[in-house]
Structure formats: structure tokens, C-alpha cells
Amino acid sequence: MAGRVCRGDDVLWRLGPGQVVVRRVGYPGLDLAGLAAMVWLALDEPSTASEIADVVAGLEGTDVAAIVAAVEELIAVGVVRHR
């Protein structure tokens, strides 16, 4: 995955106990937990996969491949986009 990614402009979100709830305008909501929630929170600023991995791996001890896969899943469901 090359380049920077960011949260979608049309995504509303709320941090709840143990999860992040995201909803694209006009689409059903999603509950993000675990790694996906950590990736979402790490996207406070547009970031590269490497930058996200540095933040999330430092907190969760998760390998980079799993973090990149979580970013790609968030892109596939439309809540994260390439910048």
C-alpha cells in the first residue's frame, strides 16, 4: 500500500467503550474493535501504512502485515481512503 491514507470525509464516528462506531453517510454503521479500532484512532492525521504500523505496533505489539491488512479492509468498506 503506497501513499497516505485518511479517514473518509463522509464518515461520522464515535469512540465508545472498547470500540469505535463509524458510519458513512447513507450507509449502515460499523463497529470497529481491536486492531481495526486502533488503526482508526491512529489515523488522526493522514498517514502512511508505515506510520500507522509504528503507532499501532507500539501499543498492541501486532505485526506490520496484520496492520496493513486492517488498513486495506477499512479502505475496502469505504471508511478510509487514499489521499
N, CA, C and O atoms as a GROMACS GRO file, in nm:
protein
  332
    1MET      N    1   0.085  -0.117   0.000
    1MET     CA    2   0.000   0.000   0.000
    1MET      C    3   0.090   0.123   0.000
    1MET      O    4   0.165   0.146   0.094
    2ALA      N    5   0.081   0.202  -0.104
    2ALA     CA    6   0.166   0.320  -0.117
    2ALA      C    7   0.087   0.446  -0.085
    2ALA      O    8  -0.035   0.450  -0.099
    3GLY      N    9   0.158   0.547  -0.044
    3GLY     CA   10   0.096   0.676  -0.019
    3GLY      C   11   0.028   0.686   0.116
    3GLY      O   12   0.033   0.595   0.198
    4ARG      N   13  -0.036   0.800   0.134
    4ARG     CA   14  -0.105   0.827   0.261
    4ARG      C   15  -0.251   0.788   0.250
    4ARG      O   16  -0.312   0.793   0.144
    5VAL      N   17  -0.305   0.749   0.365
    5VAL     CA   18  -0.448   0.722   0.376
    5VAL      C   19  -0.504   0.810   0.487
    5VAL      O   20  -0.431   0.857   0.574
    6CYS      N   21  -0.635   0.831   0.482
    6CYS     CA   22  -0.700   0.914   0.584
    6CYS      C   23  -0.843   0.864   0.603
    6CYS      O   24  -0.895   0.785   0.525
    7ARG      N   25  -0.905   0.912   0.709
    7ARG     CA   26  -1.046   0.883   0.731
    7ARG      C   27  -1.126   0.950   0.621
    7ARG      O   28  -1.091   1.058   0.575
    8GLY      N   29  -1.234   0.886   0.579
    8GLY     CA   30  -1.320   0.944   0.477
    8GLY      C   31  -1.387   1.071   0.526
    8GLY      O   32  -1.425   1.081   0.643
    9ASP      N   33  -1.402   1.167   0.436
    9ASP     CA   34  -1.467   1.294   0.472
    9ASP      C   35  -1.615   1.276   0.506
    9ASP      O   36  -1.672   1.357   0.579
   10ASP      N   37  -1.676   1.171   0.454
   10ASP     CA   38  -1.818   1.149   0.475
   10ASP      C   39  -1.846   1.046   0.584
   10ASP      O   40  -1.951   0.982   0.585
   11VAL      N   41  -1.751   1.030   0.677
   11VAL     CA   42  -1.765   0.930   0.783
   11VAL      C   43  -1.782   1.000   0.918
   11VAL      O   44  -1.701   1.084   0.957
   12LEU      N   45  -1.888   0.963   0.985
   12LEU     CA   46  -1.912   1.009   1.122
   12LEU      C   47  -1.863   0.898   1.214
   12LEU      O   48  -1.876   0.780   1.182
   13TRP      N   49  -1.808   0.935   1.328
   13TRP     CA   50  -1.759   0.831   1.419
   13TRP      C   51  -1.770   0.874   1.563
   13TRP      O   52  -1.774   0.993   1.595
   14ARG      N   53  -1.773   0.773   1.650
   14ARG     CA   54  -1.781   0.796   1.793
   14ARG      C   55  -1.701   0.688   1.864
   14ARG      O   56  -1.713   0.570   1.831
   15LEU      N   57  -1.620   0.728   1.961
   15LEU     CA   58  -1.544   0.634   2.042
   15LEU      C   59  -1.630   0.589   2.158
   15LEU      O   60  -1.678   0.672   2.236
   16GLY      N   61  -1.650   0.460   2.170
   16GLY     CA   62  -1.728   0.405   2.280
   16GLY      C   63  -1.642   0.310   2.362
   16GLY      O   64  -1.523   0.294   2.333
   17PRO      N   65  -1.701   0.249   2.462
   17PRO     CA   66  -1.623   0.156   2.546
   17PRO      C   67  -1.579   0.033   2.465
   17PRO      O   68  -1.662  -0.050   2.427
   18GLY      N   69  -1.451   0.023   2.440
   18GLY     CA   70  -1.396  -0.093   2.371
   18GLY      C   71  -1.419  -0.099   2.222
   18GLY      O   72  -1.390  -0.200   2.159
   19GLN      N   73  -1.472   0.008   2.164
   19GLN     CA   74  -1.497   0.005   2.019
   19GLN      C   75  -1.507   0.146   1.964
   19GLN      O   76  -1.523   0.244   2.037
   20VAL      N   77  -1.499   0.153   1.832
   20VAL     CA   78  -1.523   0.277   1.759
   20VAL      C   79  -1.640   0.248   1.665
   20VAL      O   80  -1.636   0.150   1.590
   21VAL      N   81  -1.742   0.332   1.669
   21VAL     CA   82  -1.856   0.316   1.580
   21VAL      C   83  -1.838   0.416   1.466
   21VAL      O   84  -1.823   0.536   1.491
   22VAL      N   85  -1.839   0.368   1.342
   22VAL     CA   86  -1.823   0.454   1.226
   22VAL      C   87  -1.944   0.437   1.135
   22VAL      O   88  -2.002   0.329   1.127
   23ARG      N   89  -1.979   0.544   1.068
   23ARG     CA   90  -2.093   0.538   0.974
   23ARG      C   91  -2.069   0.634   0.860
   23ARG      O   92  -2.054   0.754   0.880
   24ARG      N   93  -2.065   0.579   0.740
   24ARG     CA   94  -2.061   0.664   0.620
   24ARG      C   95  -2.200   0.716   0.597
   24ARG      O   96  -2.298   0.644   0.614
   25VAL      N   97  -2.210   0.840   0.559
   25VAL     CA   98  -2.340   0.900   0.532
   25VAL      C   99  -2.409   0.817   0.423
   25VAL      O  100  -2.353   0.795   0.315
   26GLY      N  101  -2.531   0.772   0.453
   26GLY     CA  102  -2.608   0.694   0.357
   26GLY      C  103  -2.583   0.544   0.362
   26GLY      O  104  -2.640   0.471   0.281
   27TYR      N  105  -2.499   0.496   0.454
   27TYR     CA  106  -2.467   0.354   0.465
   27TYR      C  107  -2.486   0.309   0.610
   27TYR      O  108  -2.486   0.391   0.701
   28PRO      N  109  -2.502   0.178   0.631
   28PRO     CA  110  -2.513   0.127   0.768
   28PRO      C  111  -2.385   0.152   0.847
   28PRO      O  112  -2.277   0.166   0.789
   29GLY      N  113  -2.397   0.157   0.977
   29GLY     CA  114  -2.281   0.177   1.063
   29GLY      C  115  -2.199   0.050   1.080
   29GLY      O  116  -2.246  -0.061   1.054
   30LEU      N  117  -2.076   0.068   1.124
   30LEU     CA  118  -1.985  -0.043   1.152
   30LEU      C  119  -1.930  -0.025   1.294
   30LEU      O  120  -1.901   0.087   1.337
   31ASP      N  121  -1.915  -0.135   1.364
   31ASP     CA  122  -1.849  -0.133   1.494
   31ASP      C  123  -1.707  -0.184   1.474
   31ASP      O  124  -1.686  -0.299   1.434
   32LEU      N  125  -1.609  -0.100   1.501
   32LEU     CA  126  -1.468  -0.140   1.488
   32LEU      C  127  -1.416  -0.172   1.628
   32LEU      O  128  -1.435  -0.095   1.721
   33ALA      N  129  -1.352  -0.286   1.641
   33ALA     CA  130  -1.293  -0.326   1.768
   33ALA      C  131  -1.152  -0.377   1.742
   33ALA      O  132  -1.115  -0.401   1.628
   34GLY      N  133  -1.077  -0.392   1.846
   34GLY     CA  134  -0.943  -0.448   1.835
   34GLY      C  135  -0.853  -0.370   1.741
   34GLY      O  136  -0.842  -0.248   1.750
   35LEU      N  137  -0.788  -0.441   1.651
   35LEU     CA  138  -0.690  -0.382   1.561
   35LEU      C  139  -0.752  -0.275   1.470
   35LEU      O  140  -0.692  -0.170   1.450
   36ALA      N  141  -0.871  -0.301   1.417
   36ALA     CA  142  -0.936  -0.203   1.329
   36ALA      C  143  -0.962  -0.072   1.404
   36ALA      O  144  -0.943   0.036   1.347
   37ALA      N  145  -1.004  -0.081   1.529
   37ALA     CA  146  -1.027   0.040   1.609
   37ALA      C  147  -0.896   0.114   1.635
   37ALA      O  148  -0.892   0.237   1.631
   38MET      N  149  -0.789   0.040   1.662
   38MET     CA  150  -0.658   0.104   1.685
   38MET      C  151  -0.609   0.174   1.559
   38MET      O  152  -0.553   0.284   1.567
   39VAL      N  153  -0.629   0.112   1.444
   39VAL     CA  154  -0.589   0.176   1.318
   39VAL      C  155  -0.670   0.303   1.298
   39VAL      O  156  -0.614   0.407   1.263
   40TRP      N  157  -0.802   0.297   1.321
   40TRP     CA  158  -0.887   0.416   1.305
   40TRP      C  159  -0.836   0.530   1.394
   40TRP      O  160  -0.823   0.643   1.347
   41LEU      N  161  -0.806   0.501   1.518
   41LEU     CA  162  -0.760   0.605   1.610
   41LEU      C  163  -0.622   0.658   1.569
   41LEU      O  164  -0.592   0.776   1.590
   42ALA      N  165  -0.540   0.573   1.512
   42ALA     CA  166  -0.407   0.617   1.467
   42ALA      C  167  -0.417   0.710   1.347
   42ALA      O  168  -0.323   0.783   1.317
   43LEU      N  169  -0.531   0.709   1.278
   43LEU     CA  170  -0.549   0.794   1.160
   43LEU      C  171  -0.599   0.934   1.197
   43LEU      O  172  -0.679   0.993   1.125
   44ASP      N  173  -0.552   0.984   1.308
   44ASP     CA  174  -0.584   1.120   1.349
   44ASP      C  175  -0.540   1.221   1.244
   44ASP      O  176  -0.602   1.325   1.225
   45GLU      N  177  -0.431   1.189   1.178
   45GLU     CA  178  -0.375   1.268   1.067
   45GLU      C  179  -0.354   1.173   0.950
   45GLU      O  180  -0.330   1.054   0.972
   46PRO      N  181  -0.361   1.220   0.826
   46PRO     CA  182  -0.328   1.133   0.713
   46PRO      C  183  -0.189   1.070   0.734
   46PRO      O  184  -0.094   1.139   0.773
   47SER      N  185  -0.179   0.942   0.710
   47SER     CA  186  -0.056   0.869   0.742
   47SER      C  187  -0.026   0.762   0.638
   47SER      O  188  -0.114   0.719   0.563
   48THR      N  189   0.099   0.722   0.635
   48THR     CA  190   0.137   0.607   0.552
   48THR      C  191   0.114   0.480   0.633
   48THR      O  192   0.097   0.486   0.755
   49ALA      N  193   0.114   0.367   0.566
   49ALA     CA  194   0.098   0.239   0.635
   49ALA      C  195   0.210   0.219   0.737
   49ALA      O  196   0.186   0.166   0.846
   50SER      N  197   0.330   0.262   0.702
   50SER     CA  198   0.443   0.250   0.794
   50SER      C  199   0.423   0.334   0.920
   50SER      O  200   0.452   0.288   1.030
   51GLU      N  201   0.372   0.455   0.903
   51GLU     CA  202   0.347   0.542   1.019
   51GLU      C  203   0.238   0.483   1.108
   51GLU      O  204   0.249   0.486   1.231
   52ILE      N  205   0.133   0.430   1.046
   52ILE     CA  206   0.026   0.367   1.124
   52ILE      C  207   0.081   0.246   1.199
   52ILE      O  208   0.052   0.226   1.317
   53ALA      N  209   0.160   0.165   1.130
   53ALA     CA  210   0.218   0.045   1.191
   53ALA      C  211   0.306   0.081   1.309
   53ALA      O  212   0.304   0.012   1.411
   54ASP      N  213   0.385   0.189   1.298
   54ASP     CA  214   0.470   0.230   1.409
   54ASP      C  215   0.387   0.262   1.533
   54ASP      O  216   0.423   0.222   1.644
   55VAL      N  217   0.278   0.334   1.514
   55VAL     CA  218   0.192   0.372   1.627
   55VAL      C  219   0.122   0.249   1.686
   55VAL      O  220   0.128   0.225   1.806
   56VAL      N  221   0.056   0.173   1.600
   56VAL     CA  222  -0.026   0.061   1.647
   56VAL      C  223   0.060  -0.053   1.702
   56VAL      O  224   0.028  -0.109   1.806
   57ALA      N  225   0.168  -0.086   1.635
   57ALA     CA  226   0.254  -0.194   1.683
   57ALA      C  227   0.313  -0.159   1.819
   57ALA      O  228   0.330  -0.247   1.904
   58GLY      N  229   0.343  -0.032   1.841
   58GLY     CA  230   0.396   0.011   1.970
   58GLY      C  231   0.295  -0.007   2.082
   58GLY      O  232   0.333  -0.030   2.197
   59LEU      N  233   0.168   0.005   2.050
   59LEU     CA  234   0.063  -0.009   2.151
   59LEU      C  235   0.016  -0.153   2.167
   59LEU      O  236  -0.010  -0.198   2.279
   60GLU      N  237   0.005  -0.225   2.058
   60GLU     CA  238  -0.056  -0.358   2.059
   60GLU      C  239   0.044  -0.472   2.040
   60GLU      O  240   0.010  -0.588   2.067
   61GLY      N  241   0.165  -0.442   1.994
   61GLY     CA  242   0.260  -0.548   1.967
   61GLY      C  243   0.219  -0.635   1.849
   61GLY      O  244   0.256  -0.752   1.842
   62THR      N  245   0.143  -0.578   1.756
   62THR     CA  246   0.092  -0.650   1.639
   62THR      C  247   0.190  -0.637   1.524
   62THR      O  248   0.258  -0.535   1.512
   63ASP      N  249   0.199  -0.740   1.441
   63ASP     CA  250   0.293  -0.732   1.329
   63ASP      C  251   0.240  -0.641   1.218
   63ASP      O  252   0.120  -0.619   1.204
   64VAL      N  253   0.333  -0.590   1.141
   64VAL     CA  254   0.304  -0.492   1.037
   64VAL      C  255   0.207  -0.547   0.932
   64VAL      O  256   0.119  -0.474   0.887
   65ALA      N  257   0.221  -0.671   0.894
   65ALA     CA  258   0.134  -0.730   0.791
   65ALA      C  259  -0.013  -0.727   0.836
   65ALA      O  260  -0.101  -0.697   0.756
   66ALA      N  261  -0.039  -0.756   0.962
   66ALA     CA  262  -0.176  -0.754   1.014
   66ALA      C  263  -0.230  -0.611   1.016
   66ALA      O  264  -0.348  -0.589   0.990
   67ILE      N  265  -0.145  -0.515   1.046
   67ILE     CA  266  -0.187  -0.374   1.048
   67ILE      C  267  -0.220  -0.326   0.907
   67ILE      O  268  -0.321  -0.260   0.886
   68VAL      N  269  -0.134  -0.359   0.812
   68VAL     CA  270  -0.160  -0.322   0.672
   68VAL      C  271  -0.289  -0.387   0.624
   68VAL      O  272  -0.368  -0.323   0.554
   69ALA      N  273  -0.314  -0.512   0.661
   69ALA     CA  274  -0.438  -0.580   0.622
   69ALA      C  275  -0.559  -0.509   0.682
   69ALA      O  276  -0.662  -0.497   0.615
   70ALA      N  277  -0.549  -0.462   0.805
   70ALA     CA  278  -0.660  -0.390   0.868
   70ALA      C  279  -0.686  -0.258   0.795
   70ALA      O  280  -0.801  -0.220   0.775
   71VAL      N  281  -0.580  -0.188   0.755
   71VAL     CA  282  -0.596  -0.064   0.678
   71VAL      C  283  -0.666  -0.095   0.546
   71VAL      O  284  -0.758  -0.023   0.506
   72GLU      N  285  -0.622  -0.199   0.478
   72GLU     CA  286  -0.683  -0.235   0.350
   72GLU      C  287  -0.830  -0.273   0.365
   72GLU      O  288  -0.911  -0.242   0.277
   73GLU      N  289  -0.867  -0.338   0.474
   73GLU     CA  290  -1.007  -0.371   0.499
   73GLU      C  291  -1.090  -0.244   0.519
   73GLU      O  292  -1.202  -0.234   0.469
   74LEU      N  293  -1.035  -0.148   0.593
   74LEU     CA  294  -1.106  -0.022   0.614
   74LEU      C  295  -1.123   0.055   0.484
   74LEU      O  296  -1.224   0.123   0.464
   75ILE      N  297  -1.025   0.045   0.395
   75ILE     CA  298  -1.038   0.106   0.262
   75ILE      C  299  -1.147   0.034   0.183
   75ILE      O  300  -1.229   0.098   0.118
   76ALA      N  301  -1.149  -0.099   0.189
   76ALA     CA  302  -1.246  -0.178   0.113
   76ALA      C  303  -1.391  -0.149   0.154
   76ALA      O  304  -1.480  -0.152   0.070
   77VAL      N  305  -1.414  -0.120   0.283
   77VAL     CA  306  -1.550  -0.090   0.327
   77VAL      C  307  -1.584   0.058   0.312
   77VAL      O  308  -1.697   0.100   0.339
   78GLY      N  309  -1.486   0.138   0.269
   78GLY     CA  310  -1.513   0.277   0.234
   78GLY      C  311  -1.504   0.380   0.344
   78GLY      O  312  -1.546   0.494   0.324
   79VAL      N  313  -1.450   0.343   0.460
   79VAL     CA  314  -1.439   0.442   0.567
   79VAL      C  315  -1.302   0.509   0.572
   79VAL      O  316  -1.284   0.612   0.638
   80VAL      N  317  -1.206   0.450   0.503
   80VAL     CA  318  -1.072   0.508   0.490
   80VAL      C  319  -1.045   0.518   0.340
   80VAL      O  320  -1.089   0.433   0.263
   81ARG      N  321  -0.973   0.622   0.300
   81ARG     CA  322  -0.947   0.641   0.157
   81ARG      C  323  -0.801   0.681   0.136
   81ARG      O  324  -0.733   0.725   0.229
   82HIS      N  325  -0.755   0.665   0.013
   82HIS     CA  326  -0.621   0.713  -0.023
   82HIS      C  327  -0.629   0.864  -0.036
   82HIS      O  328  -0.728   0.919  -0.083
   83ARG      N  329  -0.525   0.929   0.006
   83ARG     CA  330  -0.523   1.074  -0.001
   83ARG      C  331  -0.443   1.118  -0.121
   83ARG      O  332  -0.430   1.238  -0.144
   0.00000   0.00000   0.00000
